[in-house]
Amino acid sequence: MCGTYPKPDIALIMFSKSSPFTKVYMNRNMEAWYTSGQQSTSAKLVFDEEVVVLAHPKASTGGMVIGNGGTNYDVLRIDGVCSSVEPEAVSLKRPPAPKYASIPWQQLEKNVRDALLGDAGVAKAEAARRKECKGTTSLGVLSPGCAKADDRLSFAIADYVVRGGQTPMPKR
């Protein structure tokens, strides 16, 4: 999952309400790194951000250990980016309003985008984003209005997925 480029399509499936993966929440802002082979990436994780645990230390009884000061957790953000965080940086306690990384709409496969557009909230946010962002600069810099519309679309997607909305497996 983490050995190549980010896979937001797969991350959406892993964040779904019905997925069996352990979800934890950041209890602080931090810059986290993930190194795989010769590739290294960084991400700024934020307080109350929900992440999926990909690998974590096991307790001798077979349960998950939070806050043991031991091996780092490999976690996945909803944007498909992996990070390693120390156990003290996460909590199992769900905050009232979890936060999520920005989901890159244009990087999602067409079949995934089409499925997401079946949700009224996502469709409305995507239409507003399309209208607001039609004049981005040639350097790819988003206007403040476009950036806000992008954030609203990302929130609508995350909300749909964590409420139980399903997305298909990407074709690639």
TILOLO-438047 format. One line per 2 residues: number of its first residue (from 1); their letters; for each residue x, y, z of N, C-alpha, C, O. Coordinates in nm, 2 decimals, m for minus. Example, Ala and Ser with C-alpha at 12.3 -4.5 7.8 and 13.67 -1.06 7.14 Angstrom:
2
1) as) 1.32,m0.57,0.78,1.23,m0.45,0.78,1.32,m0.33,0.78,1.42,m0.33,0.85 ~ 1.28,m0.22,0.71,1.37,m0.11,0.71,1.29,0.00,0.79,1.34,0.11,0.80
! end
This chain:
172
1) mc) 0.08,m0.12,0.00,0.00,0.00,0.00,0.09,0.13,0.00,0.05,0.23,m0.06 ~ 0.20,0.12,0.07,0.28,0.24,0.09,0.41,0.24,0.01,0.48,0.34,0.02
3) gt) 0.43,0.14,m0.07,0.56,0.13,m0.14,0.57,0.22,m0.26,0.68,0.24,m0.31 ~ 0.46,0.28,m0.31,0.47,0.36,m0.43,0.40,0.49,m0.41,0.39,0.54,m0.30
5) yp) 0.34,0.54,m0.51,0.26,0.67,m0.51,0.14,0.65,m0.42,0.09,0.54,m0.41 ~ 0.08,0.76,m0.37,m0.04,0.76,m0.29,m0.16,0.70,m0.37,m0.17,0.72,m0.49
7) kp) m0.24,0.62,m0.30,m0.36,0.56,m0.36,m0.48,0.60,m0.29,m0.54,0.53,m0.21 ~ m0.53,0.72,m0.32,m0.65,0.77,m0.25,m0.78,0.68,m0.28,m0.86,0.67,m0.20
9) di) m0.78,0.62,m0.40,m0.89,0.53,m0.43,m0.91,0.41,m0.33,m1.01,0.38,m0.28 ~ m0.79,0.35,m0.30,m0.79,0.24,m0.20,m0.81,0.29,m0.06,m0.88,0.23,0.02
11) al) m0.75,0.41,m0.03,m0.77,0.47,0.10,m0.92,0.49,0.13,m0.97,0.47,0.25 ~ m1.00,0.53,0.03,m1.14,0.56,0.06,m1.21,0.43,0.10,m1.30,0.43,0.19
13) im) m1.17,0.32,0.04,m1.23,0.18,0.08,m1.19,0.15,0.22,m1.27,0.10,0.30 ~ m1.06,0.18,0.25,m1.02,0.14,0.39,m1.07,0.23,0.50,m1.08,0.19,0.61
15) fs) m1.12,0.35,0.46,m1.18,0.44,0.56,m1.33,0.41,0.57,m1.40,0.47,0.66 ~ m1.39,0.33,0.49,m1.54,0.31,0.49,m1.58,0.26,0.63,m1.50,0.19,0.70
17) ks) m1.70,0.29,0.67,m1.75,0.25,0.79,m1.74,0.10,0.82,m1.72,0.06,0.93 ~ m1.76,0.02,0.71,m1.76,m0.12,0.73,m1.63,m0.19,0.72,m1.62,m0.31,0.73
19) sp) m1.52,m0.11,0.70,m1.39,m0.17,0.68,m1.34,m0.22,0.82,m1.37,m0.17,0.92 ~ m1.27,m0.33,0.82,m1.22,m0.39,0.94,m1.10,m0.33,1.00,m1.05,m0.37,1.11
21) ft) m1.05,m0.22,0.94,m0.92,m0.16,0.99,m0.94,m0.08,1.11,m1.04,m0.01,1.13 ~ m0.84,m0.07,1.19,m0.84,0.01,1.31,m0.82,0.15,1.27,m0.73,0.19,1.20
23) kv) m0.91,0.24,1.32,m0.90,0.38,1.30,m0.85,0.45,1.43,m0.91,0.42,1.54 ~ m0.76,0.54,1.42,m0.71,0.61,1.54,m0.71,0.76,1.50,m0.73,0.80,1.38
25) ym) m0.69,0.84,1.60,m0.70,0.99,1.58,m0.58,1.05,1.64,m0.53,1.02,1.75 ~ m0.53,1.15,1.56,m0.41,1.22,1.61,m0.44,1.31,1.73,m0.54,1.37,1.73
27) nr) m0.35,1.30,1.83,m0.38,1.38,1.95,m0.28,1.51,1.95,m0.27,1.57,2.05 ~ m0.22,1.53,1.84,m0.14,1.65,1.82,m0.11,1.68,1.67,m0.13,1.59,1.59
29) nm) m0.07,1.80,1.64,m0.02,1.83,1.51,0.12,1.78,1.50,0.20,1.79,1.60 ~ 0.16,1.73,1.39,0.30,1.68,1.37,0.33,1.66,1.23,0.25,1.63,1.14
31) ea) 0.46,1.67,1.20,0.51,1.64,1.06,0.56,1.49,1.08,0.65,1.46,1.16 ~ 0.51,1.41,1.00,0.54,1.27,1.00,0.61,1.23,0.87,0.58,1.28,0.76
33) wy) 0.69,1.13,0.88,0.76,1.08,0.76,0.73,0.93,0.73,0.69,0.86,0.83 ~ 0.75,0.89,0.61,0.74,0.75,0.58,0.85,0.72,0.48,0.86,0.79,0.37
35) ts) 0.93,0.62,0.51,1.04,0.58,0.42,1.01,0.44,0.37,0.99,0.35,0.45 ~ 1.02,0.42,0.24,1.01,0.29,0.18,1.11,0.28,0.07,1.11,0.34,m0.03
37) gq) 1.21,0.19,0.09,1.32,0.17,0.00,1.40,0.30,m0.01,1.45,0.35,0.09 ~ 1.41,0.36,m0.13,1.48,0.48,m0.15,1.39,0.60,m0.15,1.44,0.72,m0.17
39) qs) 1.26,0.58,m0.13,1.16,0.69,m0.14,1.12,0.73,0.00,1.10,0.65,0.09 ~ 1.11,0.87,0.03,1.07,0.92,0.16,0.97,1.03,0.13,0.99,1.12,0.05
41) ts) 0.86,1.03,0.21,0.76,1.13,0.20,0.73,1.19,0.33,0.75,1.12,0.44 ~ 0.68,1.31,0.34,0.64,1.37,0.46,0.50,1.42,0.45,0.45,1.45,0.34
43) ak) 0.43,1.43,0.56,0.30,1.48,0.57,0.27,1.55,0.70,0.33,1.51,0.80 ~ 0.20,1.66,0.69,0.16,1.73,0.82,0.03,1.68,0.86,m0.08,1.71,0.81
45) lv) 0.03,1.60,0.97,m0.09,1.54,1.03,m0.14,1.64,1.13,m0.06,1.71,1.20 ~ m0.27,1.65,1.14,m0.33,1.75,1.23,m0.41,1.69,1.35,m0.46,1.58,1.34
47) fd) m0.42,1.77,1.46,m0.49,1.73,1.57,m0.63,1.68,1.53,m0.70,1.75,1.46 ~ m0.68,1.57,1.58,m0.81,1.51,1.56,m0.82,1.45,1.42,m0.93,1.41,1.38
49) ee) m0.71,1.44,1.34,m0.72,1.37,1.21,m0.74,1.22,1.23,m0.66,1.16,1.30 ~ m0.83,1.17,1.15,m0.85,1.02,1.16,m0.76,0.96,1.06,m0.74,1.00,0.94
51) vv) m0.69,0.85,1.10,m0.60,0.77,1.01,m0.63,0.62,1.04,m0.68,0.58,1.14 ~ m0.59,0.54,0.94,m0.61,0.40,0.95,m0.48,0.34,0.98,m0.37,0.37,0.92
53) vl) m0.47,0.25,1.08,m0.35,0.18,1.12,m0.32,0.07,1.02,m0.41,m0.02,1.01 ~ m0.21,0.07,0.96,m0.17,m0.04,0.86,m0.08,m0.14,0.93,m0.10,m0.26,0.91
55) ah) 0.00,m0.10,1.02,0.09,m0.19,1.10,0.11,m0.13,1.23,0.14,m0.01,1.25 ~ 0.10,m0.21,1.34,0.12,m0.16,1.47,0.18,m0.27,1.56,0.17,m0.39,1.53
57) pk) 0.24,m0.23,1.67,0.30,m0.33,1.76,0.19,m0.41,1.82,0.08,m0.36,1.85 ~ 0.22,m0.54,1.85,0.12,m0.63,1.91,0.15,m0.64,2.06,0.27,m0.65,2.09
59) as) 0.05,m0.65,2.14,0.07,m0.68,2.28,0.09,m0.83,2.29,0.06,m0.90,2.20 ~ 0.15,m0.87,2.40,0.17,m1.01,2.42,0.04,m1.09,2.42,0.04,m1.21,2.40
61) tg) m0.07,m1.02,2.45,m0.20,m1.09,2.46,m0.27,m1.09,2.32,m0.37,m1.15,2.30 ~ m0.20,m1.03,2.22,m0.26,m1.02,2.09,m0.34,m0.90,2.06,m0.39,m0.88,1.95
63) gm) m0.35,m0.81,2.15,m0.43,m0.69,2.14,m0.34,m0.57,2.09,m0.22,m0.58,2.09 ~ m0.40,m0.46,2.05,m0.33,m0.34,2.01,m0.28,m0.26,2.13,m0.36,m0.25,2.23
65) vi) m0.16,m0.21,2.13,m0.11,m0.13,2.24,m0.10,0.01,2.19,m0.03,0.04,2.09 ~ m0.17,0.10,2.26,m0.16,0.25,2.23,m0.08,0.31,2.35,m0.11,0.28,2.46
67) gn) 0.02,0.39,2.31,0.09,0.47,2.41,0.19,0.38,2.48,0.22,0.41,2.60 ~ 0.25,0.28,2.42,0.35,0.20,2.49,0.49,0.25,2.47,0.59,0.19,2.53
69) gg) 0.51,0.35,2.40,0.65,0.41,2.37,0.73,0.32,2.28,0.85,0.34,2.27 ~ 0.67,0.22,2.22,0.75,0.12,2.14,0.75,0.16,1.99,0.77,0.28,1.96
71) tn) 0.74,0.06,1.91,0.75,0.07,1.77,0.65,0.17,1.71,0.53,0.18,1.76 ~ 0.69,0.24,1.61,0.59,0.33,1.54,0.48,0.26,1.47,0.50,0.14,1.43
73) yd) 0.37,0.33,1.45,0.26,0.28,1.37,0.28,0.33,1.23,0.32,0.44,1.21 ~ 0.25,0.24,1.13,0.24,0.29,0.99,0.09,0.32,0.98,0.01,0.23,1.00
75) vl) 0.06,0.44,0.94,m0.08,0.48,0.92,m0.10,0.53,0.78,m0.01,0.58,0.71 ~ m0.23,0.53,0.74,m0.27,0.58,0.61,m0.37,0.69,0.63,m0.47,0.68,0.71
77) ri) m0.35,0.80,0.56,m0.44,0.91,0.56,m0.54,0.89,0.45,m0.52,0.81,0.36 ~ m0.66,0.96,0.45,m0.76,0.94,0.35,m0.72,0.98,0.21,m0.79,0.94,0.12
79) dg) m0.61,1.06,0.20,m0.56,1.10,0.07,m0.47,0.99,0.01,m0.41,1.01,m0.10 ~ m0.45,0.88,0.08,m0.36,0.77,0.03,m0.22,0.79,0.07,m0.13,0.70,0.03
81) vc) m0.18,0.88,0.15,m0.04,0.90,0.19,m0.02,0.83,0.32,m0.10,0.83,0.41 ~ 0.10,0.76,0.32,0.14,0.68,0.44,0.23,0.76,0.53,0.30,0.85,0.48
83) ss) 0.23,0.74,0.66,0.32,0.80,0.75,0.35,0.71,0.86,0.27,0.61,0.89 ~ 0.45,0.73,0.94,0.49,0.66,1.06,0.47,0.75,1.17,0.53,0.87,1.17
85) ve) 0.40,0.71,1.28,0.38,0.80,1.39,0.41,0.72,1.52,0.39,0.60,1.52 ~ 0.46,0.78,1.62,0.48,0.71,1.75,0.35,0.69,1.82,0.25,0.76,1.80
87) pe) 0.34,0.58,1.89,0.22,0.54,1.96,0.16,0.65,2.05,0.04,0.66,2.06 ~ 0.24,0.74,2.10,0.19,0.85,2.19,0.12,0.95,2.11,0.05,1.04,2.18
89) av) 0.13,0.96,1.98,0.07,1.06,1.90,m0.08,1.03,1.86,m0.14,1.11,1.80 ~ m0.12,0.91,1.89,m0.26,0.87,1.85,m0.34,0.82,1.97,m0.29,0.79,2.08
91) sl) m0.47,0.83,1.95,m0.57,0.79,2.05,m0.68,0.71,1.98,m0.71,0.73,1.86 ~ m0.74,0.61,2.05,m0.85,0.54,2.00,m0.98,0.62,2.02,m1.09,0.58,1.97
93) kr) m0.98,0.72,2.10,m1.10,0.80,2.14,m1.13,0.89,2.02,m1.06,0.98,1.98 ~ m1.25,0.86,1.96,m1.30,0.94,1.85,m1.34,1.08,1.89,m1.42,1.10,1.99
95) pp) m1.28,1.18,1.83,m1.32,1.32,1.86,m1.46,1.35,1.81,m1.51,1.28,1.72 ~ m1.52,1.46,1.86,m1.66,1.49,1.81,m1.67,1.52,1.66,m1.77,1.48,1.60
97) ap) m1.56,1.58,1.61,m1.56,1.61,1.46,m1.42,1.57,1.41,m1.34,1.66,1.40 ~ m1.40,1.44,1.37,m1.27,1.41,1.32,m1.23,1.49,1.19,m1.32,1.53,1.12
99) ky) m1.10,1.51,1.17,m1.06,1.58,1.05,m1.00,1.48,0.96,m0.96,1.37,0.99 ~ m0.99,1.52,0.83,m0.94,1.43,0.73,m0.84,1.51,0.63,m0.86,1.63,0.61
101) as) m0.75,1.44,0.58,m0.66,1.51,0.48,m0.74,1.54,0.35,m0.85,1.48,0.33 ~ m0.69,1.63,0.28,m0.76,1.67,0.15,m0.76,1.56,0.05,m0.65,1.51,0.02
103) ip) m0.87,1.52,0.00,m0.88,1.41,m0.10,m0.86,1.47,m0.24,m0.94,1.56,m0.28 ~ m0.76,1.42,m0.32,m0.73,1.48,m0.45,m0.83,1.43,m0.55,m0.81,1.32,m0.61
105) wq) m0.94,1.50,m0.58,m1.05,1.46,m0.67,m0.99,1.42,m0.80,m1.04,1.32,m0.86 ~ m0.91,1.50,m0.86,m0.86,1.47,m1.00,m0.77,1.34,m1.00,m0.76,1.28,m1.11
107) ql) m0.72,1.30,m0.89,m0.64,1.18,m0.89,m0.72,1.05,m0.87,m0.67,0.94,m0.89 ~ m0.85,1.07,m0.83,m0.94,0.95,m0.82,m0.97,0.90,m0.96,m0.99,0.97,m1.05
109) ek) m0.98,0.76,m0.97,m1.01,0.70,m1.10,m1.16,0.74,m1.14,m1.24,0.77,m1.05 ~ m1.18,0.74,m1.26,m1.32,0.78,m1.31,m1.43,0.70,m1.25,m1.53,0.76,m1.21
111) nv) m1.41,0.57,m1.24,m1.52,0.49,m1.19,m1.54,0.52,m1.04,m1.66,0.51,m0.99 ~ m1.44,0.56,m0.97,m1.46,0.60,m0.83,m1.53,0.74,m0.82,m1.62,0.76,m0.74
113) rd) m1.48,0.83,m0.90,m1.55,0.96,m0.91,m1.70,0.95,m0.94,m1.78,1.01,m0.88 ~ m1.73,0.86,m1.04,m1.87,0.84,m1.09,m1.95,0.79,m0.97,m2.06,0.83,m0.95
115) al) m1.90,0.69,m0.90,m1.97,0.64,m0.78,m1.99,0.74,m0.67,m2.10,0.75,m0.62 ~ m1.89,0.82,m0.65,m1.91,0.93,m0.55,m2.01,1.03,m0.59,m2.09,1.08,m0.51
117) lg) m2.02,1.06,m0.72,m2.12,1.16,m0.77,m2.26,1.11,m0.75,m2.36,1.18,m0.77 ~ m2.28,0.98,m0.72,m2.41,0.92,m0.69,m2.47,0.97,m0.56,m2.59,0.96,m0.53
119) da) m2.38,1.03,m0.47,m2.42,1.09,m0.35,m2.46,1.24,m0.37,m2.38,1.31,m0.43 ~ m2.57,1.28,m0.33,m2.62,1.42,m0.35,m2.53,1.52,m0.29,m2.50,1.62,m0.36
121) gv) m2.47,1.50,m0.17,m2.38,1.59,m0.11,m2.25,1.61,m0.19,m2.20,1.72,m0.21 ~ m2.20,1.50,m0.24,m2.07,1.50,m0.31,m2.10,1.57,m0.45,m2.02,1.65,m0.49
123) ak) m2.21,1.53,m0.51,m2.24,1.59,m0.64,m2.26,1.74,m0.63,m2.21,1.81,m0.72 ~ m2.33,1.79,m0.53,m2.34,1.93,m0.51,m2.21,2.00,m0.49,m2.18,2.11,m0.55
125) ae) m2.13,1.94,m0.40,m1.99,2.00,m0.38,m1.90,2.00,m0.50,m1.83,2.09,m0.52 ~ m1.91,1.89,m0.58,m1.83,1.89,m0.70,m1.88,1.99,m0.80,m1.80,2.05,m0.87
127) aa) m2.01,2.01,m0.82,m2.06,2.11,m0.91,m2.01,2.25,m0.87,m1.98,2.33,m0.95 ~ m2.02,2.28,m0.74,m1.97,2.41,m0.69,m1.82,2.42,m0.71,m1.78,2.53,m0.74
129) rr) m1.75,2.32,m0.69,m1.60,2.32,m0.72,m1.57,2.35,m0.86,m1.49,2.43,m0.90 ~ m1.64,2.28,m0.95,m1.62,2.29,m1.09,m1.65,2.44,m1.14,m1.58,2.50,m1.21
131) ke) m1.76,2.50,m1.08,m1.80,2.63,m1.12,m1.69,2.73,m1.06,m1.65,2.83,m1.13 ~ m1.65,2.71,m0.94,m1.55,2.81,m0.88,m1.41,2.79,m0.93,m1.34,2.89,m0.93
133) ck) m1.37,2.68,m0.97,m1.23,2.65,m1.01,m1.20,2.66,m1.16,m1.10,2.62,m1.20 ~ m1.30,2.70,m1.24,m1.28,2.70,m1.38,m1.17,2.79,m1.43,m1.12,2.78,m1.54
135) gt) m1.12,2.88,m1.34,m1.02,2.98,m1.38,m0.89,2.97,m1.31,m0.83,3.07,m1.27 ~ m0.84,2.84,m1.28,m0.72,2.83,m1.21,m0.60,2.88,m1.30,m0.61,2.88,m1.42
137) ts) m0.50,2.92,m1.24,m0.39,2.98,m1.31,m0.31,2.87,m1.38,m0.33,2.75,m1.36 ~ m0.22,2.91,m1.48,m0.15,2.81,m1.55,m0.04,2.74,m1.46,0.00,2.63,m1.50
139) lg) m0.01,2.80,m1.35,0.08,2.73,m1.26,0.01,2.64,m1.16,0.08,2.57,m1.08 ~ m0.12,2.63,m1.17,m0.19,2.54,m1.09,m0.22,2.59,m0.95,m0.27,2.52,m0.86
141) vl) m0.20,2.72,m0.93,m0.23,2.79,m0.80,m0.38,2.81,m0.80,m0.44,2.87,m0.89 ~ m0.44,2.77,m0.69,m0.59,2.78,m0.67,m0.62,2.92,m0.62,m0.55,2.97,m0.53
143) sp) m0.73,2.98,m0.66,m0.78,3.10,m0.61,m0.83,3.06,m0.47,m0.86,2.95,m0.44 ~ m0.85,3.16,m0.38,m0.90,3.13,m0.24,m1.04,3.07,m0.25,m1.07,2.98,m0.17
145) gc) m1.12,3.11,m0.34,m1.26,3.06,m0.36,m1.25,2.91,m0.40,m1.33,2.83,m0.36 ~ m1.16,2.88,m0.50,m1.14,2.75,m0.55,m1.09,2.66,m0.44,m1.13,2.54,m0.42
147) ak) m0.99,2.71,m0.36,m0.94,2.63,m0.25,m1.05,2.59,m0.15,m1.05,2.48,m0.10 ~ m1.14,2.68,m0.12,m1.25,2.66,m0.03,m1.34,2.55,m0.09,m1.39,2.47,m0.02
149) ad) m1.37,2.57,m0.22,m1.46,2.47,m0.28,m1.40,2.33,m0.29,m1.47,2.23,m0.27 ~ m1.27,2.33,m0.30,m1.19,2.20,m0.30,m1.20,2.14,m0.16,m1.23,2.02,m0.15
151) dr) m1.19,2.22,m0.06,m1.20,2.17,0.08,m1.34,2.12,0.11,m1.36,2.01,0.17 ~ m1.44,2.19,0.06,m1.58,2.14,0.08,m1.61,2.01,0.01,m1.68,1.92,0.06
153) ls) m1.55,1.99,m0.12,m1.57,1.87,m0.19,m1.50,1.75,m0.11,m1.55,1.65,m0.10 ~ m1.38,1.78,m0.06,m1.31,1.68,0.01,m1.38,1.64,0.14,m1.39,1.52,0.17
155) fa) m1.44,1.74,0.21,m1.52,1.71,0.33,m1.64,1.62,0.29,m1.68,1.53,0.36 ~ m1.71,1.66,0.18,m1.83,1.58,0.14,m1.79,1.44,0.11,m1.87,1.35,0.14
157) ia) m1.68,1.42,0.04,m1.63,1.28,0.01,m1.61,1.20,0.14,m1.65,1.09,0.16 ~ m1.53,1.26,0.23,m1.49,1.20,0.36,m1.62,1.17,0.44,m1.63,1.06,0.49
159) dy) m1.71,1.26,0.44,m1.84,1.24,0.51,m1.92,1.12,0.45,m1.97,1.04,0.53 ~ m1.93,1.12,0.32,m2.00,1.01,0.26,m1.93,0.87,0.29,m2.00,0.78,0.33
161) vv) m1.80,0.87,0.28,m1.73,0.74,0.31,m1.74,0.69,0.45,m1.78,0.58,0.48 ~ m1.72,0.78,0.55,m1.72,0.74,0.69,m1.86,0.71,0.74,m1.88,0.65,0.84
163) rg) m1.97,0.77,0.67,m2.10,0.74,0.71,m2.15,0.60,0.66,m2.25,0.55,0.69 ~ m2.07,0.54,0.57,m2.10,0.41,0.52,m2.11,0.40,0.37,m2.14,0.29,0.31
165) gq) m2.09,0.51,0.30,m2.10,0.51,0.15,m1.99,0.42,0.09,m1.88,0.41,0.15 ~ m2.02,0.35,m0.01,m1.93,0.26,m0.07,m1.87,0.32,m0.20,m1.93,0.39,m0.28
167) tp) m1.74,0.29,m0.22,m1.67,0.32,m0.35,m1.62,0.19,m0.41,m1.58,0.10,m0.34 ~ m1.62,0.19,m0.54,m1.57,0.07,m0.61,m1.42,0.05,m0.60,m1.35,0.15,m0.58
169) mp) m1.37,m0.07,m0.63,m1.23,m0.09,m0.64,m1.18,m0.02,m0.77,m1.25,m0.03,m0.87 ~ m1.07,0.06,m0.76,m1.02,0.12,m0.88,m0.98,0.01,m0.98,m0.95,m0.10,m0.95
171) kr) m0.98,0.05,m1.11,m0.95,m0.05,m1.22,m0.80,m0.07,m1.23,m0.76,m0.18,m1.27 ~ m0.71,0.03,m1.19,m0.57,0.01,m1.21,m0.51,m0.07,m1.09,m0.39,m0.09,m1.09
! end
